[in-house]
Amino acid sequence: MIYGDWIGRWGRAFPEKEALVDIIGGRRYTYGKMAADIHRMANFLSRELGIGRGDRVACLSFNRAEYIILFFALGRLGAILVPLNFRLAPAEFVYFLEDAAPKAIFFDRDHRDRVNEFKSNVALDHYVCFDKDDAPGSTPVKSWQTLPADRPPAVEIEPDDPQLIIYTSGTTGLPKGVILTHGMLTWNAVNTQLGWDLRSDDKTILHAAMFYTAGWNVFTLPLFYCRAANILIQSFEADLILELIAREGVTVFFGVPTMFQMLLESPNFAATDFSAVRFMVSGGAPLSRDILDAFERHKSIRIWEGYGLTEVGPNNFMANGKPGTLGQPMPHVDVKLVDPQGNEVPAGGEGEILLRGPHTCAGYWNKPEATAKAFAGGWFKTGDLGQVDSDGHFSIVGRLKDMIISGGANIYPAEIERVIEGHPAVAGVAVIGVPDAKWGEVGKAIVELKPGASLTLETLLSFLKDRLGKFKLPKYLKVVDSLPRTPASAKIQKFMLKEKHGGANND
């Protein structure tokens, strides 16, 4: 079986090679030990729960080693993991469980009360607690840990077989279940290894929640594919990250801009030994020049900017970009820019970014119309606006749906936001379009200030007047205590800002 058995193959060929450092549980796994536990879990799933090819299994848990073992065990059987966002309300869990219709749910002791809240509203065959002090009526963890580690029967798995269903964050409406296949996950790993030059001696820190694509696809699965090592922690903690970078010899690291800022602000940053780090990758939102410069100046580390979506994986461009660009496409990724009529735009022009390749998802679970809308002739429509220069380096301009049309002119909020972020008083900014009687639509800047700072529309416009064309200048300003962001990627949730501050005023 080419697909579904990465760890098993490494476990037989390199049984003593370190695979997983479990900081949470205080355990270290070799590929041999990890393969044995995956076999035990697969045998438990098939023999005790009747899980087989095509069955869905949900998981509601903080990061832990058993979560990863469950993923690979399900993949070994041709079954599908459905990670659940533990930040959701009970009614939202019901929606996901009814949509995915899993046969079983695994959970940890921290979420057993949440499970009991929605248990009466959904029909699942099995409830399994990872912990021995499990919730009443669930199947205890010891049932799989004590099973023999004999290899389960081989299952013929095709590249188009689903392995993960990850629900989108819901920043723009009802979440959709993105179907990630064995082939998609494999090709994301191949692209990442080749494009970022990953090696078997690399180490990273897995801190992202596993209900997001970043938790699996930035480094976790690509490094397992490369026979490298993941260091598992429950969530991002700046001082713990710095400690592990030095103690464990971390070589590659992923984060979002706010995380890099928190590392810089830690009192332990200056003394931390970064000598093992080869490079870092930032994603989720544009990374400020100040952060880039600080890491290069103080630690001689280059932070590359990544780009992706759940539907196409987070790694689509190689780490060879010019400053301020995403770089060039990964080896097995096709990229083009198109105008609203679907015509490809030349170098220097602006258009929607379309992606194609074996790393794209199989569509949305139970949503054929949404799937058809997202794909055009095999190309996935990202909804992002980009540019490409004469050397083939791509840049993000903004979101298609965020574009402001003012007096017939196209205005891209991302461009304005990058300039406003350079104001010394600004900690964060989002620009939205609001109605205007004369121009149809104008810009409104919603700003989060640095501690103790102040800002008026007049002082902001004075700062911008020599940096942006007059037609791009925002007409309104709203200062807020904090900008709403998604928990994992720190993307600003503009739909919330439009709902609350979408009036043509300085409210």
N, C-alpha and C positions, 0 to 999 in steps of 0.2 A: 504494500500500500504506500504509494508515493506521498499522499496527503494524510494528515491526521496522526502521524507518529514521529514527529521530529525528536521529541525527548527520548522516546524509546530507542531510536537508532543511535543517538549520541550516548545514551546510557549503556548500550552494548559495546560501542566502539571506544568510548572514553569514560568509563564508569567513575573514575576518581576526579574528573575535571569539575571544578566548582561551578554550580549553576545558579543557586539562589541563596542569598544571605538574608535570613528572616530576622530583622531587628525586633519585630513585634513579639515573636515567639521565642527569641533567643536560640534559633536553630540555623544550621548551615547545611545546605543540600548539595550533594554532588549530583551529576547527571544520573548516576546509577541509582542513588537513593530516590531521586525525584521520579525516575521511570518506575521504580517499584511501587511508590505511593500512587502514581497514576494508574497502574494496573489494578491495585487494590480498589481504588475508587471506581474504575470502569467495571470491575467485577461486581461491586456492590450495586451500581446503577442498573446493570443488566440483570443480575440474578435476584436481587432483593426488591427492586423497584420496577422492573420490567421496562426500563428505558432502552429504546432502540433507535434505529435510523429515522431521522425526521422529527423525533419527539423534541419538544421544547422543555427546558428546565430553567426556572427563574432563580436568581440569587439576590438576596437583600442582605448585604454585609459590608462592613468596613474592609479595607485592604487586609488580606491575610494570605498565608501560603496555601491554605486549603481552597481558596477562591481560584488560584492559578491551577492547582491540581484538578479541580472540578472542570475547568475549561478544557484542559488537555484530555481528560478522561472522556468527556462528552464528544470531543472531536474524534477520539479513537473509535467511538461507537457510531459515528455519523449523526449524533444528536446535536442539539443547538442550545447554546447558552443565551439567556436573556437577562443581562444585568439590570437591576432596578436602582433607580436613584433614591438613596435613603433620605434625601431632603424633601421628598414629596409628602403631601397630605394623604390620609387614608382613601379618600374618594379618587385620587389620582392613581393610586396603586390598583384600585379596582379596574380603572380604564385600561391600564397596561396588561393586567392579567386576563381580562376579557378579550383583549385584542390578540395577544400572543397565545393564549390558551395553553399554558404550560401544564405538563403532567405532574410536575413536582416543583417545590420551592425549597431552596437551602437558605438558611439564615444564621446569624450569630446571636449570642445571648443579648447583645445590646439592642437588637431589633425584634425580640420575641414579642414584646408588648404591641409593637406596630402590626406584626403578623396577626395577633389575636384580634386587633381592631377590625381588620378587613376579612378575617377568616370566614365569617358567616355570610359574606356577600359574594364569594367566589367558590367555585367547585374545583378543587385540586385533589389529586389522588394521594399525594404524599407531602408531608411537612417534615423537613430534616434540619435539625439544629447542628451546627458545626461543633458546638461545645457540649461537654459531658453533662453539665448542669442544664440540660435542655428543657424547653417548654413542654408542659404536659401534652401528651398525645402525639408528639413528634418522634421520629426515628432517631435514636442516639448515634453520635459520631462513632462510638466504639464498634458499631456494626461493620463499618468499612475498614477501620484501622486494623482489625484483627483478621481480616480475610487474607488468604495467601496471595502472593504477588505474581502468580502465574500469568503469562500473557493472555489477554482475552482473545477470542477468535478474531481473525482478520475480517474487516469489513471493507468492501470495495467502495472507495470514496472518489467521487468525481470532482473536478475543480469547481463546478457550478453548484455543488452541494452547500447549503448554508451552514455556517459554523457559529456565527454571532448574529443576534438582532439587537442593535443599539438604537435606542430612541433618541431622536434629536432633542436639543435642549428646550425647544418650545419658545424661543425668543420672538417668534412671529406668529404664533398660533398653536393649534393642537399638535402635539408631537407625533412624528411618524417613525415607525420602526424600520431602520435601515438594515437591509439584509447583506451581511458581509460573508462571503463564501470562502471556502478553503483556498480556492485559487486566488481570490482577491488578497487575502491575508498573506499568502505565500509571495505573491508578486510585490506587495508592499515591502515585505522583508528583503526580497531580492533588490529592488530599487534602492532601498535605504542602505543596504550593505555596499552596493556598487557606488552609488552617488555620494555617500558620506564616508566611504572607505572604512567601514566597521571591521573589527578584527576579533579573533577568538580570545584575545587578552584584554578586551574592553570590559569596563564596568560602568554601570549607571545606577541611579537611584530612582526606584519606582515609587513616586509619591502621589501621582494623579489618581483620582478615583476611577475605579474600573468600570463605571457605567458610562464613561466617556471614551471616545476613540483614542484620545491621547494616552489613557491608561494602558492600552494594549499596543498601539501601533506606532508611536513615535520611536521608542527604543525597546520596549519590553519584548515583543515577539521578534523583531529583527535581531536582537542580541541572542535570544534563544536559538534562532535559526543559524546564527554564526557560531554557536557553541561558546558564547560568552556568558557573562554573569550579570544578574540583576540584584540590587540591594533593595529589599522591601521594607517600607515604612508605612504607617497608617495615613499620614497626611503631611503636607508641607509645614516644616518648622525650620526657620532660617538657621538657628544655632545648631540644630541637629544635622541639617544638610552640610553645614560647614565642617562639623566634626567628622562626618562620614567621608567627605571629600578628602580630608587629610588622612584619616585612619585607614580607610579601605582602599585608597588609591584610585578614586573615581577618575575615569578617563573622558567620559562624555556625559553631558547633562542637558536636560530639557526643562524649560520653565516658561511662564508667561511674564510680561514686563513687570507687573507688580512684585513678582517673586524675586526677580533680579534686583529691584529697588530695595526689597527687604534684606537681601544678602548684603548689599552695599551699606545699609544703615546699621547692620549688626555691629556691636563693639568688637566682635571676634573676627570680623572680615580681614582686617589688616594683618593679623598674625596667622591666618590660615594658610597652610601650605597647599598651593594649587599646582605644584610641579608635575603631577601625574595627568592633569587635565589636558586633553588634546584640543577640544573645542566644546562650545555650548551652542544650543539652539533655542531660539525664542519663537513663540507662536501665539496665536489667539488675538493679538492686537499689535499695532505698530510699536516698535521699540525705539525709545528716544535716543537721539544722538548722544546725550549726556551719559546714559547708561553704557552704551557701546564704548565710548571714549574712556569711561572710568575703569572698565574691566581691562581694556587694552593698556591703559596707562599704569594701573596698579598691579595687574597680574599677568600681563602680556597674553591675554586670552581673547580670541576672536569669538564673538557671538554671531552666529549665522541666523538669519530670519527665515523660518520655515513657512510653508503655506499648504493648507489643505482643508478638507471638510470630512465629516463622517462618511459621506458617500464615496469619496475617492481616497480616503486615508489622509493622514496629516503630512506626508512626505512626498512632494511632487517636483521639487526643484533641488538641484545639486548645490552643495556648499562651495560654490565658486563664484558667487555673485559680486558685482561691483557694490560698493557701499550704497545703501539706499535701495537696492534691488533684491529680488528673490533669487536671482541667478538663472541658470538655464535648466530646461526640463530634465528630469531623471531619465536614465537610459531607456526605460520602457514606458514612457509617458509622452503622449502627443498633446500639444497645446496650440490653440489658435484663438484669435480675437475676432469677433464678428460684430457688425453693426445691427441695428434693430431689424433690418430686413434679412439678416442671416448671411450677409456678404462679408468675406474675410477682409480685415483692414490691414493696410501696409504698415511697415515699421514706422514708428513715430505717431501713429494714430491711436485712438482709444476705442475699445470695444469690450463686449462681454467675454470673459474668459471661459473657454470650453476645453474640457479635458477628455482624453480617450486613452484606453489601454486596458490590459488585463487586471489592473489594480482597482478598477471601478466596481461599485456595488452591483448587486443584482436587482436593485429597485427597492420599493417600499412594501413592507408586509401588509397584505390585504388591501393594497391601495393601487390597483392597476392604472387608474386615471392619473394619479399623482406621479406614478412611475413614467407614464407616457409623456407627461408634461415636462419632466425633468431631463429627459433624454431627447436628442435630435439627431437621427441618423447615426446612432452609436456614440454620439458625443454627449457628455454630461454638462448641463448648463449650470454654472456655479452661481450666477447672479452677481458676481463681482466684476467690476470694471478694471481693465488693466491696460498697460502699454508695453511695447517691446521695442528695444533699441536695435540699431543696425548689427550689433554683435549677438543678438538673441537673448539678451537679459531682460527678464520680465519684471514689471513693477505693478503694484496695486494702486489704483486711482481711487476707488471707492465701491460702494454697493450700488447696483443698478437701481434697486428700489429706493435708495436714499438720494438719488440724483435730484437736484433742484433745477427746475426749468423756470428761469426768471426773464421775462421779456423775450422769450425765444432762445436765450442763451443757456447752455448746459453748465451747471455749477456742481462740482463734486465736493461734498462735505469733507472727505478725507484730506484733500489738499488744504482746505482752510483750517482744519483741526491741527494739522502738522505745524502750521505757522503759529497758531494761537498757543500751542504747547510750548513754544519758545518764549512766551511772556514769563518773566520771573515770578509773577504772582500765581500762575496757573498750575494746578496739580493734575487736572484732567478736564477734558472738554468733549462735548458732542454738539454737532451742528445739525439742526433739523430744518425742514422747510415749513413755512407757515403762510397762510393766505395773504395776498396783497391785492388791493383793488386796482392798482395801476399795472403792476408787473406780473400779476397772477400768483407768484410765489416769491418769497424772499427768505434769506437765511436768518436763523435765530441761534445764537451761541448759548449753550447751557454749560456753565463752568463750575468746576470744583476748585476752590482756592487752597493754596498752601497755608499752614497755620499762621495766623496773625496777619495775613495779607488782605488787601482790599482791591476792588476793581470796579470801575464804572464803564458804561458804554463809550463815553467820550475818550477815556484813557486807552481803552482797547482799540478804538478806531484810529487813534493817533499812532499806536504801535503798528497797526496793520497797513496804514495808508501807503507806505513805501515798499511794502512786501507783497501786496496782492492788488490785482486790478480792482478798480472802484466797483464794478458790477458784482464782484465776489464778496464784498464786505457785508457782514451780518447787519441787519437793521435793528435787531433786538438782542438784549442780553438778559439772561437769568442766572443768578448765582445760587447754587444749591449746596447743602451740607455735604452730600456725597452723590455720585452717579451710580445708578443701578447697574450691577454687573452680574454676569453668570458666575456661579461659584468656582468652577474649575478653570475656565479659559479667561476669565476676567473681561469678556467682551461686554461692551456697554449695550444695554437693552434699550435701544432707541424707541421701540414701540411703546414702552412705558413712559418715556419722556414725551412722546407725541401725545399720548393720552392725557398726561398731567399738565404739560407746558406747551401745548400746541397752539395757543392763542397768539394773535398778532399784537403782542404787548411785551412789556418788560416784567410782568407779573411778579 
